[in-house]
Amino acid sequence: MNELFAVGKVSMNLSFDKLGVSKKRITLAKTALQENAVDAMIFFDADRYGGKFANTIAFTALVLFPDREPIIIAHSIEKDHAESESELEIVEIDDTRKLKDSVGHLLQKKTKREKIKVAVVPSNAKFEAVKALQELDYEIIDASENILRRCLKKPFPEEIEAIRKLSSICDKGLEAADNAVEAGRREYEVAAEVDHVVKKFGATECWFPTLVASGYRAAFPHGWTSFKEINEGDVVVVDIGPVLDGYGGCVCRSFTTGSREEWKREIEVVQEAIHKSLEIIKDQGTASAAQIDKIARYTVKKGGYETWPDMKTVLTGHPIGGFSLPIIAPYSEDEIEEGMVFTVEPAIYVKGKGGVRIEHHVLAKKYDYEILDKFPER
């Protein structure tokens, strides 16, 4: 355990008006839908992007319009839950198999156009939901290309409070991992300790199951937690994603059970990749996500490690908090703007032996950046 690290007790209650934030985001959505000549944007089955507009994920479908207020379609089981959190109009259904009829009736009533144009987020929408829209003969477009980018590009300034508090919870989770990682314990035991602590400090759930990968398994980019026993000398990658009141985080550290010297070189190279890649935000008014990715990969490769730099489908970073931008990847066309919140997570993987990954929450500022999680890089 690092005895010099300490996170003070922080109230996890959010002081800003979340309903007010949702209304502001709905206004952005209306403008985006109008500009793209779209009749409706629909989110299905507790989609977390949809939750940013509805202030609840208790919905079977959420329908946003360009010229009127959104409407929630909620199963009778979820209706009371939705009413307790959202101010939007709610249409109740008692059978999810009737969703197609409900959506069809609603859009026919609210839309005058002969061929209805609907935007969805394909990566989040279930096959059955998209199929239902196709059966209604709607024109379906990808909301993530233009519309979502306008509405969920970055948090409103007041929401940064939530991201900061979320980062403090992540710090507590990493501290719990540091205390729990030791030879003889199993990966799932470490994950359980982390989950207990982040929920104790305000996380209601986790965006993804806590990942603990030790020894040779630490060389897996997504090494899901297993029954494996942690051995003396193992490097242990711990990746956590607590959610605070709808805002999801993602941080990672690599711990060692034996001498840190064995992995000292890899840790130092990953640290260098993080900080060199982020420095371009200080140098450029509009740094690109692809540049951050390129510098991080180049630094790791220059250090003598080629596995991760050549994994072009493994991201160098991604948005946090439930926002949609930026994606830090070779193919990304995203520009880094002041107020964006994202991760940066270069890595080194040595097949059969282990790996090192360090991941931070980053807040972009004007010609600067801030790392929001404070647990030491390991």
Phi, psi and omega in degrees: 000140177274106186286346181276348182269135177205135173249122181293164179292125183236134175291128182267005174288134181272134186271343183274166183275103183293326177295320178297321178296318179299320179297319178297322181288326176297320178299318176299320181295319179301315179298316181295320179294319178297315182295331181260009179051047180253137183280331181197151169243131187236133173245143184240150164050062174062029177304130185289332172297316179299325179299335178292336179265322186272343187063021174202153172249014178274069178214152172273325174208147174236125183246120177254139183244158179282342189225014179204173184287150179296162178229135175265132169257116186234136172297150183304331178294328185263350190301311181297321178299312180299317181297328183286342184244333187243153176258004183284157175296141183238129172256122184268137172233151181252004181207119183295343176290347178268005184300317181302316180295321181293314178296314180300315180296317183295314182287326177295324181286323186266348186238136182263344185290147181290315178253108185282133181251121186237137177255136176224164173259101187304323183293340182254337185279133178291153182304317183297323181291315179295321178299321179298319179293323177296322179293336176277000178064036176274153169277121186251129177237164181275112181291337185287342184287313182235316189288308183296328180297332179281326188268327188232035180293321183198163179290154167292154184309322182292336182284346178301331176305316181295320181293323177295315181293323175300318180296325176295322176296318178300319177301317178297321178295319178293323176298319177297321178296317179302319180288331187269333184289117175198154180300138179101339177272159179259157184303316183295334177292319178296316179301320180296321178296316179298312182300319180299316185289315182295327178285327176298328183261010170127349178286129179273340181196183176236141181298326177212158179301137179305130183259125175231116182230122185242157177058225182301334182288342178290352176273000177270124180305324174235075182276090181300147182302138181229188177275359186304137175279138178281128183257157176300131181093351178292144163269142185232115178269126180237119184238122187232151183219064179293155179241127177248108176049044177094354180256117186260141179244177178197109177227159183212145171220162177242123183250157178237145179262339178251222178285130178295338184301328183298329181247011184302315182299313181297318179299317181294322179294317179295318176301316180297320180297319179299306190283328176292320182293324181282340182298336182292339176296327179287334186268337188233141178294324179228078177293148180261149177298323180295327177293317177302314179300314184298316181293318180299314181293319180298318182296317179294318181294319178298330179286353176105014183236119189253345188298302182295316180304331181273355178274080187293341179271353176268117186294153170271343178181167183204163179293155174236174177080001183090016179264166191258349181226156358262161171261122180265097186204162182301326185270357187292140174252010183285142173257142179278120181248153175305132179096351176289148177235127186204172176256160166225130190211063174295163185208165171230128180237127178243104185304131178086350183240310182155200182190170179229128173222134176234132183227131181241157164273128182240132173252118179282135176239177178287114183055035179192175175209163177226131172273119190274327177277140190247357180296138186302146173292135185240000000 
